[in-house]
Amino acid sequence: MDEFAPKLKAKVLLVEDNETYRKVVKNAMQLEGLDYFEAENGQKALEKVKLNRPDLILCDISMPVMDGMTFLSEMKKDPQLSTIPIIMLTNYQEELENSVKNGAEEALLKSSLTPHQLIEVCRKYVFPETPNPTP
């Protein structure tokens, strides 16, 4: 057995309205062996989180129906869900600091983020004790 292999599959929820971006992230997650599921807005994400608690949430900020900041606020209000780490994703530099101030663990600029970098961020939260196998 590989000493770096995770003991259990981690569940990651991507909340993103852009279908193309969801497909790119899904492919990266599957290659990494992460259990991945998605929602296209914050409202659907809240429903899914209550049925299938993820280990980590990646959430876009600008979405229809319920945006990412409202979703973050709703998650942080619920004692059962507030401990799930949430990483906010945005294309706007000015939204980064506000996301962290409102309770996100991190906020990342999507336009400068490769799928590999996103996976590395995920690993940091879902397998914090696992060394990075790539040099």
SVG drawing of the C-alpha trace seen along z (x, -y; Angstrom):
<svg xmlns="http://www.w3.org/2000/svg" viewBox="-33 -45 44 47">
<polyline fill="none" stroke="black" stroke-width="0.4" points="0.0,0.0 1.3,-3.5 2.3,-5.3 1.0,-8.6 -2.4,-7.3 -5.2,-8.7 -7.0,-6.3 -10.5,-7.4 -11.8,-9.3 -12.5,-12.9 -15.7,-14.5 -15.4,-17.9 -18.3,-20.0 -17.8,-22.6 -20.4,-25.3 -20.1,-26.9 -22.5,-28.2 -20.1,-27.9 -20.5,-24.4 -17.1,-24.4 -15.3,-25.3 -17.2,-22.5 -16.1,-20.0 -12.4,-21.0 -12.5,-20.8 -14.4,-17.4 -11.7,-16.0 -8.9,-17.1 -10.7,-15.8 -11.3,-12.4 -7.7,-12.1 -6.7,-12.8 -9.2,-10.2 -11.3,-12.7 -15.0,-12.1 -16.5,-15.1 -20.0,-16.5 -21.4,-19.8 -24.1,-22.4 -24.7,-25.3 -25.7,-27.9 -25.7,-28.5 -29.3,-27.4 -28.7,-24.0 -25.4,-23.7 -27.2,-24.2 -29.6,-21.4 -26.8,-19.1 -24.6,-19.8 -27.4,-18.8 -27.8,-15.5 -24.2,-14.7 -21.8,-16.5 -18.5,-17.3 -15.0,-17.6 -14.4,-20.7 -16.4,-23.2 -15.0,-25.2 -17.4,-28.1 -17.7,-30.6 -18.8,-34.1 -20.7,-35.4 -23.7,-33.1 -27.4,-33.4 -30.2,-32.4 -27.9,-32.5 -24.4,-34.0 -21.3,-32.6 -21.1,-35.3 -24.7,-34.5 -24.0,-30.8 -20.9,-31.4 -23.0,-33.4 -25.7,-30.7 -23.1,-28.0 -21.4,-29.9 -24.8,-30.5 -25.5,-26.8 -23.6,-25.1 -23.8,-21.7 -22.2,-23.1 -20.0,-26.0 -16.9,-23.7 -16.8,-22.6 -13.8,-24.5 -14.9,-26.8 -12.6,-28.2 -14.0,-31.0 -13.2,-31.3 -13.5,-34.5 -12.3,-36.3 -12.2,-39.7 -9.3,-40.7 -11.3,-43.0 -13.5,-40.1 -10.6,-38.1 -10.1,-39.9 -13.9,-40.3 -14.3,-36.5 -11.8,-35.7 -13.2,-38.4 -16.6,-36.7 -15.3,-33.3 -13.8,-31.6 -10.6,-29.7 -9.1,-31.1 -10.1,-33.0 -8.4,-32.3 -8.4,-34.1 -9.7,-31.6 -8.1,-33.3 -4.6,-32.5 -5.4,-29.1 -4.4,-25.9 -6.3,-22.6 -3.1,-21.2 -2.9,-24.2 -6.5,-23.8 -5.9,-20.1 -3.0,-21.1 -5.2,-23.6 -7.8,-20.8 -5.2,-18.4 -4.1,-20.9 -7.6,-20.9 -8.8,-17.3 -5.4,-15.5 -3.5,-18.0 -1.1,-15.4 -0.3,-13.8 3.1,-14.9 2.9,-16.1 4.2,-13.3 5.4,-15.6 8.7,-17.3"/>
</svg>
